[in-house]
Amino acid sequence: MSGFGLHDRVALITGGAGGIGVAIARRFAAAGARIALADVNRDAAREAAAQLAKAGHRAIAFSGDVSQSVDVEALVRDVLKNFGQIDILVNNAGLMGRVAPLWELEEKDWRRVIDVDLTSVFLVSRAVIPHMRARRSGCIVSVASIAGKEGTPRLIPYSVAKGGIIAFTKALGKEVVGDGIRVNCVAPGVVETPLLDQLPPDATQVMLSKVPMGRFGTPDEVAAAVHFLASDAASFITAQCLDCSGGRATY
Ligand SMILES: NC(=O)c1ccc[n+]([C@@H]2O[C@H](COP(=O)([O-])OP(=O)(O)OC[C@H]3O[C@@H](n4cnc5c(N)ncnc54)[C@H](O)[C@@H]3O)[C@@H](O)[C@H]2O)c1
């Protein structure tokens, strides 16, 4: 079985200290990649990198807010200084924001989620893509959400940001298809991570009731989908959104 190895590759994973980010980092490291973990939570990122190093992998933590262009430019510069290359970018950092109907949301609620979940994808991808274009190789995988396809009530900013990631993926995928760069995203359904703590329990129950498999996904299951798209096994796949939702999305 070939195509899934990530030897000689450097992966930059944003939100790398969170539930799904850590699972992706572990999986990529096991496949042979060197890992740059970027997170606004500096201590958690350091702890995650230390765990990977303890298991014999090469991993470095970087702290920064991916919604801020100054932080993003510094992050990409530092990763390139430490590793010399970035082969895989995983845009995974994100938050859900306030759970409330449109008429109760303030402008700052909207801006925060759009900045962290969507503008960050623009900023980090824009910072990395010249390097990938120069090498005529690279791969971007972003973590969208079922919310971006279906629209989740009381989570309008989140749904719009995630829908934006799907459109971003399709457009950028077409822009760089001739440069040897693939751009894809995954759309997880509900996954058991600390992100769910941002939701009231009734909302998680409603979400669970919509999953044909009758259970939440795990971070490892999302990491497996991301790994596939980031690997040579997906060499003929670009500008796509791969669902990881227990059968919830059928389109
Ligand atoms: N958990 C789910 O059910 C689910 C479903 C669909 C999509 N997702 C998406 O998966 C991704 C990972 O989520 P998770 O479930 O692991 O959540 P999580 O809260 O465990 O992890 C998110 C990570 O992103 C980091 N982060 C937040 N804002 C940041 C910023 N401005 N700059 C840098 N890092 C920042 C956090 O510190 C955290 O470590 C998110 O984009 C989320 O929207 C999650």
The ligand as a Tripos MOL2 file, in Angstrom:
@<TRIPOS>MOLECULE
LIG
   44    48     1     0     0
SMALL
NO_CHARGES

@<TRIPOS>ATOM
      1 N1        -15.6890   19.5520   16.9050 N.am      1 LIG1
      2 C1        -16.5940   19.5530   15.9400 C.2       1 LIG1
      3 O1        -17.7150   19.0490   16.0920 O.2       1 LIG1
      4 C2        -16.2780   20.1680   14.6080 C.ar      1 LIG1
      5 C3        -17.1420   19.9280   13.5470 C.ar      1 LIG1
      6 C4        -16.8710   20.5020   12.3100 C.ar      1 LIG1
      7 C5        -15.7480   21.2920   12.1460 C.ar      1 LIG1
      8 N2        -14.9260   21.5090   13.2060 N.ar      1 LIG1
      9 C6        -13.7700   22.3740   12.9780 C.3       1 LIG1
     10 O2        -12.5850   21.6880   13.3030 O.3       1 LIG1
     11 C7        -11.5720   22.6290   13.6440 C.3       1 LIG1
     12 C8        -10.8950   22.1940   14.9410 C.3       1 LIG1
     13 O3        -11.8690   22.2220   15.9610 O.3       1 LIG1
     14 P1        -11.8130   21.3300   17.2860 P.3       1 LIG1
     15 O4        -13.1020   20.6300   17.3670 O.co2     1 LIG1
     16 O5        -10.5430   20.5680   17.3510 O.co2     1 LIG1
     17 O6        -11.8640   22.5030   18.3750 O.3       1 LIG1
     18 P2        -10.8730   22.8630   19.5580 P.3       1 LIG1
     19 O7        -11.5140   24.0140   20.2420 O.co2     1 LIG1
     20 O8        -10.5040   21.6570   20.3410 O.co2     1 LIG1
     21 O9         -9.5600   23.3480   18.7680 O.3       1 LIG1
     22 C9         -9.4750   24.5710   18.0920 C.3       1 LIG1
     23 C10        -8.0550   25.0620   18.2580 C.3       1 LIG1
     24 O10        -7.9210   26.3060   17.5190 O.3       1 LIG1
     25 C11        -7.1920   27.2140   18.3150 C.3       1 LIG1
     26 N3         -7.5070   28.5820   17.9290 N.ar      1 LIG1
     27 C12        -8.6860   29.2310   18.1130 C.ar      1 LIG1
     28 N4         -8.5860   30.4820   17.6580 N.ar      1 LIG1
     29 C13        -7.3310   30.6210   17.1670 C.ar      1 LIG1
     30 C14        -6.6200   31.6990   16.5700 C.ar      1 LIG1
     31 N5         -7.2120   32.8840   16.3890 N.pl3     1 LIG1
     32 N6         -5.3480   31.5010   16.1810 N.ar      1 LIG1
     33 C15        -4.7370   30.2940   16.3710 C.ar      1 LIG1
     34 N7         -5.3610   29.2380   16.9440 N.ar      1 LIG1
     35 C16        -6.6370   29.4130   17.3290 C.ar      1 LIG1
     36 C17        -7.6300   26.9180   19.7460 C.3       1 LIG1
     37 O11        -6.7270   27.4230   20.7140 O.3       1 LIG1
     38 C18        -7.7220   25.4020   19.7320 C.3       1 LIG1
     39 O12        -6.4880   24.8060   20.1010 O.3       1 LIG1
     40 C19       -12.2740   23.9860   13.7500 C.3       1 LIG1
     41 O13       -12.0420   24.7310   12.5640 O.3       1 LIG1
     42 C20       -13.7270   23.6160   13.8590 C.3       1 LIG1
     43 O14       -14.5970   24.6250   13.3860 O.3       1 LIG1
     44 C21       -15.1520   20.9640   14.4290 C.ar      1 LIG1
@<TRIPOS>BOND
     1     1     2 1
     2     2     3 2
     3     2     4 1
     4     4     5 ar
     5     4    44 ar
     6     5     6 ar
     7     6     7 ar
     8     7     8 ar
     9     8     9 1
    10     8    44 ar
    11     9    10 1
    12     9    42 1
    13    10    11 1
    14    11    12 1
    15    11    40 1
    16    12    13 1
    17    13    14 1
    18    14    15 2
    19    14    16 1
    20    14    17 1
    21    17    18 1
    22    18    19 2
    23    18    20 1
    24    18    21 1
    25    21    22 1
    26    22    23 1
    27    23    24 1
    28    23    38 1
    29    24    25 1
    30    25    26 1
    31    25    36 1
    32    26    27 ar
    33    26    35 ar
    34    27    28 ar
    35    28    29 ar
    36    29    30 ar
    37    29    35 ar
    38    30    31 1
    39    30    32 ar
    40    32    33 ar
    41    33    34 ar
    42    34    35 ar
    43    36    37 1
    44    36    38 1
    45    38    39 1
    46    40    41 1
    47    40    42 1
    48    42    43 1
@<TRIPOS>SUBSTRUCTURE
     1 LIG1         1 GROUP 0 **** ****
